[in-house]
Amino acid sequence: MRMADKFFFFSRSTDKPPGEGSNEIGDPGEYAALARLSDWRQTLSNFHVATFCWRGYTWNSIEHAFQAMKIGLQDQDKAFQFTVESGHFIGKGSGWTAQKHRKCVILTQDNIDHWTRTCQSVMQGAATAKYAQSAAASEVLDATGDAELWHIVPRGRAHRFGHLESIRTRRRAAARCAPVKPPRGDAVARKAREERALTRAEERDDEGDDFYIKYH
């Protein structure tokens, strides 16, 4: 039995052909479309800057949204700094900037417990919004085919990003259900409706915090 293809990535991955990264499994010839996309591994990282809207605010990266939802449990004013709308240097910065300020507040034990229960659904919701709204990011994700997607943690073990694989599967299913020949002039609107439907489907299962949307 053939082993599953695997791609490994993090925010500073080198731009090597698919299957030629460290520990990767995959025939580069089967991922020609992916190989044509520059720095595709970095695009799959939470630190990748691809501005998207989610829960009423604009975010520079998934990392910004993720950290803000956690910090917002304790201090909503601090969390607001992670949004683009705040004008704060954190909100306007890179994913690395957001990650660097992840400990700007200390959570109570109750909030830590709450975050442990909800952080995965927060990640899923933010990622769904990013890949629905960023054409460049969605092109990368779609081009990974059926490969397993693994995020490398510096000085730690790699973690499988099953939520990205789930989003990829949902996108593929939606594409199969789309009309072969959409009405002329309606293709853009139809695509937008499909992407909004994908986002709503994910957010119905999102058990993350809603406190943040009450901010300002």
C-alpha distance (Angstrom), angle and dihedral (degrees) to the residues before:
residue distance angle dihedral
M1 . . .
R2 3.79 . .
M3 3.78 115.9 .
A4 3.79 116.7 -117.8
D5 3.78 116.6 -97.8
K6 3.79 112.8 -106.6
F7 3.79 131.8 -164.1
F8 3.80 122.9 -166.5
F9 3.80 123.8 -158.6
F10 3.78 147.3 160.6
S11 3.79 136.1 173.7
R12 3.81 94.7 -79.1
S13 3.79 101.0 36.6
T14 3.79 116.6 150.7
D15 3.78 117.0 -113.2
K16 3.80 101.0 -107.8
P17 3.83 125.7 151.7
P18 3.82 116.2 -88.7
G19 3.78 111.1 -81.7
E20 3.79 94.1 21.0
G21 3.80 98.0 85.4
S22 3.80 121.8 101.6
N23 3.82 111.8 -64.8
E24 3.80 92.1 -5.7
I25 3.78 124.3 147.7
G26 3.79 119.5 -156.7
D27 3.77 143.2 95.2
P28 3.83 108.1 -103.9
G29 3.79 88.8 -147.8
E30 3.80 90.7 65.1
Y31 3.80 92.9 55.5
A32 3.79 102.1 50.5
A33 3.81 92.6 136.4
L34 3.79 91.4 52.3
A35 3.80 92.5 47.0
R36 3.81 90.0 58.4
L37 3.81 91.5 59.9
S38 3.80 114.0 88.6
D39 3.82 118.4 -124.9
W40 3.78 92.1 -6.9
R41 3.80 92.0 162.6
Q42 3.80 91.5 57.9
T43 3.79 89.3 49.8
L44 3.81 90.2 61.1
S45 3.81 90.9 55.5
N46 3.80 122.1 100.3
F47 3.80 87.6 -126.7
H48 3.80 93.5 61.3
V49 3.80 110.6 118.2
A50 3.79 109.5 -126.0
T51 3.79 110.5 140.7
F52 3.81 114.7 -131.4
C53 3.79 139.4 163.0
W54 3.79 121.8 -119.2
R55 3.80 133.7 158.7
G56 3.76 92.8 0.0
Y57 3.80 98.0 -52.3
T58 3.79 140.1 84.7
W59 3.80 121.0 -116.3
N60 3.78 131.5 -166.0
S61 3.80 92.7 -150.2
I62 3.79 143.5 -4.1
E63 3.80 87.5 -102.8
H64 3.81 90.5 60.9
A65 3.80 92.5 52.7
F66 3.79 93.5 43.1
Q67 3.79 95.6 51.1
A68 3.81 93.0 42.5
M69 3.80 92.3 54.8
K70 3.78 90.1 52.5
I71 3.80 95.8 44.5
G72 3.81 91.0 44.6
L73 3.78 89.9 67.5
Q74 3.79 87.6 68.6
D75 3.80 107.2 22.5
Q76 3.79 121.8 13.2
D77 3.79 94.9 -173.5
K78 3.81 90.8 56.9
A79 3.79 90.5 46.1
F80 3.80 91.5 52.5
Q81 3.81 88.4 62.7
F82 3.83 88.1 71.2
T83 3.82 92.5 64.3
V84 3.79 125.1 90.1
E85 3.81 88.7 -129.9
S86 3.81 91.1 63.4
G87 3.81 92.2 66.2
H88 3.80 86.6 -143.1
F89 3.80 118.4 143.8
I90 3.81 89.6 -116.7
G91 3.79 93.1 55.8
K92 3.80 91.4 45.9
G93 3.79 93.9 44.3
S94 3.78 136.2 86.6
G95 3.77 128.4 -81.2
W96 3.78 87.0 -98.2
T97 3.81 89.3 59.1
A98 3.80 90.8 52.6
Q99 3.79 92.1 48.0
K100 3.79 92.3 48.2
H101 3.82 90.5 57.9
R102 3.81 96.4 44.5
K103 3.82 91.0 112.4
C104 3.79 98.4 50.0
V105 3.82 88.0 119.6
I106 3.79 132.7 30.4
L107 3.81 115.6 -127.5
T108 3.78 122.9 -136.4
Q109 3.79 116.1 -119.6
D110 3.80 90.8 -104.9
N111 3.80 90.5 54.7
I112 3.79 91.1 45.8
D113 3.79 89.3 54.3
H114 3.79 91.2 47.3
W115 3.79 91.6 49.7
T116 3.79 91.8 49.8
R117 3.81 89.2 56.5
T118 3.80 96.4 46.0
C119 3.82 109.0 29.1
Q120 3.81 95.1 93.8
S121 3.79 93.5 53.8
V122 3.81 89.6 47.3
M123 3.80 89.5 53.4
Q124 3.81 91.0 48.3
G125 3.80 92.9 49.6
A126 3.79 95.6 48.2
A127 3.80 92.9 45.4
T128 3.80 91.5 48.7
A129 3.80 89.9 54.6
K130 3.80 93.0 47.7
Y131 3.79 95.4 51.0
A132 3.80 92.5 43.1
Q133 3.81 92.4 53.7
S134 3.81 104.5 34.0
A135 3.80 112.7 73.0
A136 3.81 91.9 -169.8
A137 3.81 93.7 50.8
S138 3.80 93.9 44.8
E139 3.81 90.3 50.8
V140 3.80 89.3 56.0
L141 3.79 93.8 47.1
D142 3.80 93.3 47.8
A143 3.81 91.2 49.2
T144 3.82 92.4 58.3
G145 3.80 88.5 78.1
D146 3.79 112.8 -166.9
A147 3.80 96.4 -26.6
E148 3.78 120.3 133.6
L149 3.81 111.1 -111.4
W150 3.79 117.1 -139.1
H151 3.78 126.4 -175.0
I152 3.79 115.4 -147.8
V153 3.79 116.3 -136.2
P154 3.83 113.1 -154.3
R155 3.79 109.9 -110.7
G156 3.80 89.3 -1.6
R157 3.78 144.9 75.8
A158 3.78 123.3 -67.3
H159 3.80 116.8 -105.6
R160 3.77 122.5 -146.3
F161 3.81 111.2 -123.1
G162 3.79 96.3 -143.0
H163 3.80 90.5 163.4
L164 3.81 89.8 65.5
E165 3.79 90.6 49.3
S166 3.81 88.6 50.9
I167 3.80 92.2 51.0
R168 3.81 89.5 48.4
T169 3.80 91.0 52.5
R170 3.80 92.2 49.6
R171 3.80 91.4 49.5
R172 3.78 90.6 51.1
A173 3.80 92.4 49.3
A174 3.80 91.0 50.2
A175 3.80 91.0 50.4
R176 3.80 91.2 52.4
C177 3.80 90.7 52.9
A178 3.80 93.7 50.6
P179 3.82 119.6 103.8
V180 3.78 113.6 -93.7
K181 3.80 91.0 -133.9
P182 3.81 110.8 26.1
P183 3.80 117.6 -162.2
R184 3.77 112.2 -80.4
G185 3.79 112.2 -93.5
D186 3.81 92.9 15.2
A187 3.80 99.4 84.4
V188 3.81 96.0 95.8
A189 3.80 93.5 46.8
R190 3.81 91.3 46.6
K191 3.79 91.8 50.9
A192 3.80 90.7 50.2
R193 3.82 90.9 51.1
E194 3.80 91.4 50.2
E195 3.80 92.3 50.0
R196 3.81 91.9 47.9
A197 3.80 88.9 50.9
L198 3.81 90.4 52.5
T199 3.78 91.1 50.5
R200 3.80 92.8 48.7
A201 3.81 91.5 48.4
E202 3.80 90.9 54.9
E203 3.79 94.5 43.7
R204 3.81 91.7 53.3
D205 3.79 85.4 66.7
D206 3.80 93.8 41.0
E207 3.80 109.5 115.5
G208 3.79 93.5 175.5
D209 3.77 126.6 122.8
D210 3.75 121.2 -65.1
F211 3.81 94.6 -173.1
Y212 3.77 92.1 95.4
I213 3.79 95.1 65.8
K214 3.82 89.1 63.8
Y215 3.78 94.2 65.0
H216 3.79 114.4 105.3
